[in-house]
Amino acid sequence: MAKEFDHTQLKKLREFLKWTLRNLMVKLSTMGFDVTEQTLLNWENGDTTPDADKLPVLAAVFGVGIERFYPEK
């Protein structure tokens, strides 16, 4: 059984670092990952899920491993 992406981790990490959605968007863009604030909000709310190829960049910007987004249940 495949693990599901835990969208709550995005908001938890962002708020822990005291970043706004705009801050996160800018940090991601410096890593060559262009995304809108609305897309980030959709990911945080679980309305959509980032593509698998985006996960290494998300993990790197937060300084965590990809597994952080797929926690054990």
N, CA, C and O of each residue as an XYZ file, in Angstrom:
292
protein
N       0.838     -1.183      0.000
C       0.000      0.000      0.000
C       0.883      1.247      0.000
O       1.760      1.393      0.851
N       0.653      2.121     -0.934
C       1.457      3.339     -1.056
C       1.076      4.339      0.033
O      -0.092      4.472      0.398
N       2.072      5.025      0.533
C       1.823      6.059      1.532
C       1.254      7.289      0.851
O       1.561      7.575     -0.306
N       0.431      8.006      1.577
C      -0.149      9.231      1.042
C       0.679     10.444      1.462
O       1.257     10.484      2.548
N       0.717     11.418      0.576
C       1.392     12.686      0.852
C       0.670     13.377      2.005
O      -0.549     13.544      1.968
N       1.415     13.773      3.016
C       0.838     14.464      4.175
C       0.957     15.968      3.960
O       1.980     16.577      4.274
N      -0.099     16.549      3.424
C      -0.096     17.974      3.091
C       0.076     18.865      4.313
O       0.537     19.999      4.183
N      -0.284     18.377      5.500
C      -0.178     19.219      6.702
C       1.271     19.558      7.038
O       1.541     20.555      7.707
N       2.195     18.731      6.575
C       3.608     18.985      6.866
C       4.110     20.284      6.232
O       4.954     20.971      6.807
N       3.595     20.616      5.053
C       4.026     21.852      4.391
C       3.738     23.061      5.263
O       4.617     23.891      5.496
N       2.514     23.159      5.740
C       2.139     24.310      6.563
C       2.877     24.295      7.900
O       3.325     25.338      8.374
N       3.003     23.114      8.507
C       3.717     23.009      9.781
C       5.156     23.502      9.646
O       5.635     24.274     10.476
N       5.836     23.052      8.599
C       7.224     23.462      8.388
C       7.317     24.961      8.090
O       8.174     25.661      8.629
N       6.435     25.431      7.237
C       6.464     26.852      6.863
C       6.205     27.735      8.080
O       6.904     28.727      8.287
N       5.218     27.383      8.876
C       4.906     28.186     10.059
C       6.008     28.077     11.116
O       6.310     29.060     11.792
N       6.606     26.902     11.263
C       7.714     26.732     12.204
C       8.862     27.681     11.854
O       9.504     28.246     12.740
N       9.111     27.849     10.554
C      10.180     28.734     10.095
C       9.735     30.193      9.987
O      10.521     31.072      9.634
N       8.448     30.432     10.302
C       7.870     31.781     10.263
C       7.934     32.396      8.863
O       8.197     33.588      8.703
N       7.687     31.560      7.860
C       7.664     32.008      6.476
C       6.222     32.222      6.034
O       5.328     31.473      6.430
N       6.001     33.230      5.226
C       4.715     33.409      4.570
C       4.715     32.555      3.308
O       5.750     32.019      2.912
N       3.562     32.434      2.687
C       3.516     31.732      1.402
C       4.421     32.420      0.388
O       5.083     31.759     -0.412
N       4.447     33.742      0.424
C       5.306     34.494     -0.501
C       6.781     34.185     -0.232
O       7.552     33.998     -1.173
N       7.181     34.130      1.045
C       8.571     33.784      1.375
C       8.946     32.427      0.785
O      10.007     32.267      0.183
N       8.053     31.456      0.969
C       8.314     30.120      0.454
C       8.387     30.135     -1.061
O       9.259     29.492     -1.646
N       7.491     30.855     -1.698
C       7.483     30.956     -3.156
C       8.820     31.513     -3.655
O       9.386     30.997     -4.618
N       9.320     32.552     -3.010
C      10.592     33.166     -3.417
C      11.750     32.198     -3.194
O      12.623     32.066     -4.052
N      11.761     31.522     -2.049
C      12.836     30.567     -1.770
C      12.844     29.446     -2.808
O      13.907     29.026     -3.266
N      11.670     28.968     -3.173
C      11.588     27.922     -4.185
C      12.043     28.427     -5.550
O      12.698     27.704     -6.301
N      11.694     29.669     -5.867
C      12.080     30.203     -7.176
C      13.597     30.346     -7.300
O      14.139     30.221     -8.398
N      14.282     30.604     -6.194
C      15.747     30.691     -6.246
C      16.378     29.329     -6.522
O      17.545     29.235     -6.902
N      15.578     28.269     -6.323
C      16.060     26.907     -6.598
C      15.554     26.417     -7.950
O      15.641     25.228     -8.257
N      15.023     27.342     -8.764
C      14.555     26.985    -10.087
C      13.174     26.344    -10.114
O      12.804     25.694    -11.092
N      12.422     26.527     -9.052
C      11.106     25.914     -8.914
C      10.085     27.044     -8.857
O       9.844     27.624     -7.798
N       9.485     27.351    -10.012
C       8.506     28.435    -10.069
C       7.118     27.900     -9.755
O       6.616     27.000    -10.428
N       6.515     28.462     -8.738
C       5.201     28.035     -8.284
C       4.475     29.267     -7.741
O       5.112     30.186     -7.226
N       3.170     29.286     -7.853
C       2.402     30.432     -7.362
C       2.013     30.226     -5.903
O       2.035     29.109     -5.387
N       1.656     31.329     -5.253
C       1.175     31.240     -3.878
C      -0.091     30.395     -3.822
O      -0.288     29.636     -2.873
N      -0.953     30.520     -4.836
C      -2.195     29.741     -4.860
C      -1.906     28.250     -4.928
O      -2.577     27.456     -4.269
N      -0.915     27.864     -5.719
C      -0.542     26.455     -5.799
C      -0.046     25.960     -4.451
O      -0.420     24.873     -4.011
N       0.794     26.752     -3.792
C       1.287     26.376     -2.462
C       0.129     26.229     -1.480
O       0.094     25.286     -0.689
N      -0.802     27.150     -1.532
C      -1.966     27.097     -0.659
C      -2.789     25.835     -0.944
O      -3.261     25.175     -0.018
N      -2.956     25.507     -2.216
C      -3.687     24.286     -2.577
C      -2.985     23.045     -2.036
O      -3.646     22.112     -1.582
N      -1.659     23.024     -2.079
C      -0.906     21.894     -1.524
C      -1.089     21.817     -0.017
O      -1.309     20.738      0.534
N      -0.998     22.970      0.650
C      -1.150     22.991      2.107
C      -2.543     22.539      2.537
O      -2.693     21.870      3.559
N      -3.551     22.899      1.765
C      -4.932     22.541      2.107
C      -5.300     21.130      1.667
O      -6.366     20.629      2.025
N      -4.434     20.490      0.901
C      -4.710     19.146      0.421
C      -5.628     19.120     -0.790
O      -6.131     18.061     -1.167
N      -5.851     20.285     -1.404
C      -6.691     20.340     -2.608
C      -5.984     19.701     -3.797
O      -6.621     19.078     -4.645
N      -4.674     19.858     -3.853
C      -3.848     19.225     -4.878
C      -2.571     18.730     -4.206
O      -2.286     19.079     -3.060
N      -1.819     17.928     -4.916
C      -0.576     17.356     -4.392
C       0.553     17.692     -5.355
O       0.377     17.610     -6.571
N       1.717     18.070     -4.819
C       2.831     18.353     -5.724
C       3.261     17.101     -6.486
O       3.167     15.983     -5.979
N       3.730     17.313     -7.708
C       4.263     16.202     -8.492
C       5.490     15.634     -7.789
O       6.208     16.350     -7.091
N       5.719     14.355     -7.979
C       6.829     13.665     -7.317
C       8.175     14.309     -7.615
O       9.061     14.306     -6.760
N       8.346     14.864     -8.820
C       9.634     15.469     -9.167
C       9.871     16.783     -8.421
O      10.990     17.296     -8.419
N       8.837     17.327     -7.794
C       8.972     18.571     -7.023
C       9.372     18.302     -5.571
O       9.858     19.203     -4.887
N       9.174     17.089     -5.103
C       9.419     16.781     -3.694
C      10.862     16.986     -3.241
O      11.075     17.495     -2.141
N      11.867     16.610     -4.045
C      13.237     16.873     -3.591
C      13.516     18.360     -3.369
O      14.259     18.722     -2.456
N      12.930     19.214     -4.193
C      13.133     20.656     -4.045
C      12.420     21.154     -2.781
O      12.982     21.941     -2.020
N      11.195     20.699     -2.562
C      10.469     21.085     -1.349
C      11.235     20.636     -0.104
O      11.403     21.403      0.844
N      11.689     19.403     -0.119
C      12.436     18.892      1.029
C      13.706     19.706      1.253
O      14.033     20.045      2.390
N      14.417     20.020      0.185
C      15.670     20.780      0.303
C      15.439     22.176      0.856
O      16.211     22.640      1.695
N      14.392     22.853      0.404
C      14.155     24.219      0.869
C      13.838     24.234      2.369
O      14.159     25.194      3.069
N      13.206     23.160      2.851
C      12.897     23.070      4.283
C      14.017     22.407      5.080
O      14.007     22.439      6.310
N      14.976     21.810      4.387
C      16.078     21.142      5.084
C      15.661     19.834      5.728
O      16.178     19.464      6.783
N      14.718     19.124      5.091
C      14.248     17.840      5.609
C      14.346     16.793      4.510
O      14.588     17.120      3.348
N      14.157     15.544      4.881
C      14.109     14.477      3.896
C      12.710     14.352      3.309
O      11.730     14.783      3.916
N      12.627     13.763      2.133
C      11.333     13.577      1.473
C      10.376     12.774      2.355
O       9.164     12.989      2.323
N      10.922     11.858      3.132
C      10.077     11.015      3.970
C       9.252     11.825      4.973
O       8.257     11.332      5.504
N       9.664     13.055      5.227
C       8.890     13.934      6.121
C       7.468     14.128      5.597
O       6.535     14.298      6.382
N       7.300     14.103      4.284
C       5.992     14.294      3.676
C       5.189     12.997      3.555
O       4.045     13.010      3.100
N       5.795     11.873      3.965
C       5.138     10.572      3.929
C       5.345      9.855      5.259
O       5.963      8.791      5.297
N       4.837     10.422      6.342
C       5.081      9.832      7.663
C       4.355      8.491      7.840
O       3.363      8.202      7.171
N       4.875      7.707      8.743
C       4.222      6.437      9.103
C       2.904      6.743      9.771
O       2.801      7.693     10.547
N       1.922      5.964      9.484
C       0.604      6.172     10.099
C       0.502      5.355     11.366
O      -0.528      5.387     12.039
